[in-house]
Amino acid sequence: MIYFDTASSYPILPEVKKTLSEAFDYLYANSASSHFLGEKVNLEVNHVRGLIADEIGAYPSEVIFTSGATESNNIAFKSILFGNDIPADKKHIITSQIEHKCIFSICHYLESLGYEITYIKPNKQGVISPEALKNAIRPETALVSIMHVNNELGTISPIAEIGEICQQNDILFHSDAAQSFKKVDIDVDELNVDIMSFSAHKIGGPKGIGAIYIRDLRNKQLMPVIHGAGQEDGLRGGTVAAPLIIGFGSAIESFSKHYDKFKQIKAKEFLLSELEKHNIEYQINGGVGSLPSCLSLTLPLTNLALLIRDNEQYFCLAQGSACSSKEIEASHVLTAIGLTREQAEKTFRISFPLDVSNDNILNLVETIRKYRGVPTFAKAHFGRPSPSSRQKLNGTD
């Protein structure tokens, strides 16, 4: 099976797997314990906290570990807004129409509490413009949340300019960086970000662990997301998931060398050149400047639904994000940038594995060719893909 869905989750890196095994075997103590092993685990946890801080130009004291980006996003909204630092009359939030669905869920909840939400429409390239933000700001705006890299299009929004506008208007700025961390350079000062969310499994780390950066954390009066015994500066109670954090640290240290090697392959360019070579009509969604590992592709003359259904044992492909791929409705991201429902149904996201080969891509292109021009309600069974496509999950022979 060839895995083309790393934007939803990367396979765990070999270095991380080794580190996790050792952590579960030898670093099992509670990091809050005062004995030798507990203190050793605490040192390892704080080492990873420092790694994250170094990666984004922050202080370790500004980094809190969470269960992943969804929890981090909840903290970014609820802990900030429900604390004592935001005036009670500031109940306006600005976000975009192409955010992760958890942001929409949080905003719907806040609307039930009397908050007003403005959803900025992206341009046709899937980018949020600073001008659109300027036009949405009100005197009562408390928080702006714009994701760094979109999880379906791979497009990169100009969050440094967006953050500068927020600073000029004394508004807190949050950015979901689950897709950009370790793939795009991040400096929270240069990007003018106050709060930022991260997730380990987007860079080959373990699921169930993430982090949030909060500028000047110790000077803020925040509402805990989990009341407990004071862990993580009292913001998130509960025993710290030390082995997962240590695995996160291994991913931070290892991912770049794999990703740099992947970028040399120029997988996206090779795929598009093969589509052109075989006269396969396509449309790229998101324009130029997107991540090299992510591509949103509309194939107007290809029966994409049938292709995915017939070949689900051979290719892992996503229509939209992982959170919405099993839903009937068209992707909210695609409709926000102007695609019709029919166009959205003929669109899929290809996010390449780190060790993708040209043969993997050729197998995909050949399969697309077979379903080109096949009627929407046809039943097509073209037989199994060539032997080279029947590969292991990691895409190697």
C-alpha positions in Angstrom: 0.0 0.0 0.0 1.2 3.5 -0.9 0.5 6.1 1.7 -0.4 9.6 0.3 -1.9 11.0 3.5 0.9 12.4 5.6 -0.9 15.7 6.1 -3.3 13.8 8.4 -0.5 11.9 10.1 3.1 10.9 9.3 4.2 7.3 9.9 6.3 7.3 13.1 10.0 7.9 12.4 12.4 5.1 13.2 14.4 7.3 15.5 11.2 8.1 17.4 10.1 4.4 17.7 13.5 3.6 19.2 13.3 6.5 21.6 9.8 5.7 22.7 10.7 2.1 23.4 13.6 3.2 25.6 11.5 5.8 27.4 8.8 3.3 28.2 11.4 0.9 29.5 13.6 3.2 31.6 11.9 6.6 32.0 8.6 5.4 33.5 8.6 7.5 36.7 6.3 10.4 37.4 8.1 13.6 36.5 6.7 15.3 39.6 8.3 12.7 41.9 11.2 14.0 44.1 13.3 10.8 43.8 16.2 10.4 41.5 14.3 8.7 38.6 11.5 11.2 38.8 13.9 14.1 38.6 15.7 12.5 35.7 12.4 12.2 33.8 11.6 15.8 34.7 15.0 16.8 33.2 14.1 15.0 29.9 10.7 16.6 29.7 12.2 20.1 30.2 14.9 19.3 27.6 12.1 18.8 25.1 10.4 21.9 26.3 13.7 23.7 25.5 13.9 22.1 22.0 10.4 23.4 21.1 11.3 26.9 22.5 14.6 26.9 20.5 12.7 26.0 17.3 10.4 28.9 17.6 12.5 31.6 19.3 10.7 31.4 22.6 11.5 30.8 26.3 11.0 27.2 27.7 8.7 28.8 30.3 6.3 29.8 27.5 5.8 26.2 26.3 3.1 23.9 27.7 2.6 20.2 26.7 -0.9 19.1 25.6 -2.5 16.1 24.0 -2.2 17.6 20.6 -3.2 20.6 18.5 -6.9 20.3 19.1 -6.4 20.7 22.9 -3.8 23.5 22.3 -6.4 25.3 20.2 -9.0 24.9 23.0 -6.5 26.4 25.4 -5.7 29.2 23.0 -9.4 30.3 23.0 -10.9 29.2 26.3 -8.0 29.6 28.7 -7.2 33.0 27.3 -10.8 34.3 27.0 -12.0 32.9 30.3 -9.0 34.2 32.3 -8.7 37.6 33.9 -6.6 39.3 31.3 -9.3 40.0 28.7 -11.9 42.8 29.5 -15.4 41.4 29.8 -16.8 43.6 27.1 -14.4 42.2 24.5 -16.4 39.4 23.0 -15.5 39.5 19.3 -13.3 36.8 17.7 -11.9 36.8 14.1 -10.9 33.6 12.4 -11.1 32.3 8.8 -13.3 30.1 6.7 -10.5 27.6 6.1 -9.4 26.8 9.7 -9.3 23.3 11.1 -12.7 22.0 12.1 -11.9 22.1 15.8 -11.6 25.9 15.6 -15.2 26.0 14.2 -16.4 23.8 17.1 -14.7 26.0 19.6 -16.2 29.1 18.0 -19.7 27.6 17.9 -19.4 26.9 21.6 -18.3 30.4 22.3 -21.2 31.8 20.3 -23.5 30.0 22.7 -21.9 32.1 25.5 -22.5 35.4 23.7 -19.3 35.8 21.7 -19.5 37.1 18.1 -17.3 35.4 15.4 -16.2 36.9 12.1 -15.1 34.3 9.5 -12.7 35.9 7.0 -13.0 34.5 3.4 -9.7 33.5 1.8 -8.6 34.6 -1.6 -8.8 32.1 -4.5 -5.3 30.9 -3.6 -6.5 29.9 -0.2 -4.6 32.7 1.6 -5.9 35.1 4.3 -5.0 38.6 3.3 -3.9 41.2 5.9 -6.4 43.7 4.3 -9.3 41.3 5.0 -8.3 41.2 8.6 -8.0 45.0 8.9 -11.6 45.3 7.6 -12.9 42.8 10.2 -11.4 44.3 13.3 -13.7 46.0 15.8 -13.0 47.8 19.1 -14.3 44.8 21.0 -12.1 42.3 19.1 -10.3 40.1 21.7 -8.6 37.4 19.7 -7.6 36.6 16.1 -6.9 33.0 15.0 -5.4 32.3 11.6 -3.7 29.0 10.8 -0.1 29.2 9.5 -0.3 26.5 6.8 -3.7 25.2 5.6 -4.1 21.4 6.2 -5.8 20.7 2.8 -4.1 23.1 0.4 -0.7 23.4 2.0 -0.9 27.2 1.4 1.1 29.5 3.7 -0.7 32.6 5.0 1.3 35.9 5.8 0.9 35.6 9.5 3.8 38.0 10.2 1.8 40.8 8.6 -1.4 39.6 10.2 0.3 39.5 13.6 1.7 43.0 13.1 -1.9 44.3 12.5 -3.0 42.6 15.7 -0.2 44.1 17.7 -1.0 47.6 16.4 -4.6 47.1 17.6 -3.7 45.4 20.9 -5.4 42.2 19.9 -4.0 38.7 20.9 -3.0 36.6 17.8 -3.1 32.8 17.8 -1.9 30.6 14.9 -2.4 26.9 14.5 1.0 25.6 13.4 0.3 21.9 13.3 1.1 21.7 9.6 4.0 24.2 9.5 6.1 23.2 12.5 9.5 21.9 11.2 8.4 22.4 7.6 8.5 26.2 7.6 10.8 28.4 9.6 9.1 29.8 12.7 10.2 32.7 14.9 7.3 33.9 17.1 8.8 37.3 17.4 9.3 37.8 13.7 5.8 36.4 13.1 4.3 38.6 15.8 2.5 35.6 17.3 1.2 35.5 20.8 -0.1 31.9 20.9 0.8 28.9 18.7 -0.3 25.3 18.6 1.7 22.2 17.7 1.2 18.5 17.2 3.9 15.7 17.3 2.3 13.3 14.9 2.5 15.8 12.0 6.3 15.4 12.1 6.6 11.6 12.6 6.2 11.7 16.4 3.7 9.8 18.5 0.0 10.6 18.6 -1.5 12.0 21.8 1.1 14.7 22.4 1.4 18.3 21.3 2.3 21.7 22.7 1.2 25.3 22.9 3.3 28.5 23.1 1.9 31.4 25.1 3.8 34.6 25.1 4.7 35.8 28.7 2.8 32.8 30.1 3.8 33.3 33.7 2.5 36.8 33.7 -1.0 35.8 32.5 -4.0 34.9 34.5 -5.4 31.9 32.5 -8.3 29.6 33.1 -7.0 26.0 33.5 -8.2 23.7 30.8 -7.9 20.8 33.3 -7.9 21.5 37.0 -5.4 19.2 38.8 -2.3 19.2 41.0 -0.6 22.2 39.3 1.2 20.5 36.5 2.2 22.6 33.4 2.1 25.9 35.4 -1.4 25.0 36.6 -2.9 25.2 33.2 -3.2 21.5 32.5 -3.4 19.2 35.5 -2.6 15.5 35.3 0.5 13.3 35.2 2.8 14.5 32.5 3.0 12.1 29.5 6.8 11.9 29.7 7.4 9.0 27.2 5.3 10.7 24.6 7.0 14.0 25.2 10.4 12.4 24.9 9.2 10.8 21.6 8.1 14.3 20.5 11.6 15.5 21.2 13.1 12.8 19.1 10.8 13.8 16.2 11.9 17.4 16.5 15.5 16.4 16.3 15.1 13.9 13.5 12.4 15.2 11.1 14.4 17.9 9.3 16.9 15.5 7.9 14.2 13.3 6.5 12.2 16.3 5.1 15.2 17.9 3.5 16.0 14.6 1.7 12.4 14.4 0.6 12.4 17.9 -0.8 15.3 16.9 -3.1 13.0 14.4 -4.8 10.7 17.1 -6.0 7.8 14.7 -5.8 5.1 17.4 -6.5 6.9 18.5 -9.7 7.4 15.0 -10.9 3.7 14.1 -10.4 2.5 17.2 -12.3 5.0 16.6 -15.1 3.6 13.0 -15.5 0.0 14.2 -15.5 1.0 16.7 -18.3 2.9 14.0 -20.2 -0.2 11.8 -20.3 -2.5 14.8 -21.1 -4.5 14.3 -17.9 -6.5 17.5 -17.1 -5.9 18.9 -13.6 -6.3 22.0 -11.5 -4.1 22.9 -8.6 -5.9 24.4 -5.7 -4.0 26.9 -3.5 -1.6 28.3 -6.1 2.1 28.6 -5.8 4.0 28.9 -2.5 2.4 25.8 -0.8 4.3 23.1 1.1 6.3 20.8 -1.2 4.7 17.8 0.6 1.1 18.8 0.1 -1.0 19.2 -3.1 -4.7 19.7 -3.6 -5.6 18.5 -7.0 -8.9 18.7 -9.0 -9.2 16.1 -11.8 -12.3 17.3 -13.8 -12.4 14.4 -16.2 -11.6 11.6 -13.7 -14.1 9.5 -11.8 -12.3 10.1 -8.5 -14.9 8.6 -6.2 -14.6 5.3 -8.1 -10.8 5.4 -8.3 -10.6 5.8 -4.5 -13.2 3.1 -3.8 -11.7 0.5 -6.2 -8.1 1.1 -5.1 -8.5 1.6 -1.3 -6.3 -1.4 -0.7 -3.5 0.0 -2.7 -3.5 3.8 -2.1 -4.2 5.9 1.0 -5.7 9.0 -0.5 -7.8 11.7 1.2 -10.6 13.8 -0.1 -10.3 16.8 2.2 -8.9 16.7 5.7 -8.8 13.5 7.8 -11.4 15.1 10.1 -14.0 15.5 7.3 -13.0 12.8 4.7 -15.8 10.5 5.8 -18.5 13.1 5.6 -20.9 13.6 2.7 -20.6 17.4 2.5 -17.9 18.9 0.3 -14.8 20.2 2.0 -15.4 23.6 3.6 -11.9 24.7 2.5 -12.6 24.0 -1.2 -15.9 25.7 -1.2 -14.4 28.7 0.6 -11.9 29.2 -2.3 -14.7 29.0 -4.9 -15.0 25.4 -6.0 -18.4 24.0 -6.7 -19.6 20.9 -5.0 -19.0 18.9 -8.2 -15.4 20.3 -8.4 -14.8 19.5 -4.8 -16.0 15.9 -5.3 -13.3 15.5 -8.1 -10.6 16.9 -5.8 -8.2 15.0 -3.5 -5.3 15.9 -1.3 -2.0 14.2 -2.0 0.5 14.5 0.9 3.6 12.7 0.1 5.5 10.2 2.4 9.1 11.1 3.2 10.4 8.1 1.3 8.1 8.4 -1.8 9.6 7.0 -5.0 9.1 7.9 -8.6 7.6 4.4 -9.0 5.0 5.2 -6.4 4.0 8.3 -8.3 4.0 6.5 -11.6 1.6 3.9 -10.2 -0.8 6.7 -9.1 -0.7 8.4 -12.4 -1.3 5.2 -14.3 -4.3 4.5 -12.0 -5.7 8.0 -12.7 -5.4 7.4 -16.4 -7.6 4.3 -16.1 -10.4 6.2 -14.5 -10.3 9.2 -16.8 -13.6 9.6 -18.7 -15.3 6.8 -16.7 -19.0 7.8 -16.1 -19.9 8.8 -12.6 -22.2 5.9 -12.0 -20.1 3.3 -13.8 -18.7 0.2 -12.1 -15.1 -0.2 -13.1 -12.7 -3.0 -12.1 -9.5 -2.6 -13.9 -7.6 -5.3 -12.0 -4.9 -4.8 -9.4 -2.2 -2.1 -9.9 1.2 -3.3 -11.0 3.3 -5.2 -8.5 5.4 -2.2 -7.7 2.3 -0.5 -6.3 1.6 -3.4 -4.0 4.1 -2.2 -1.5 4.3 -1.9 2.2 2.8 1.0 4.0 6.0 3.0 4.1 6.2 3.0 0.3 9.3 0.8 -0.1 9.7 -2.3 -2.1 
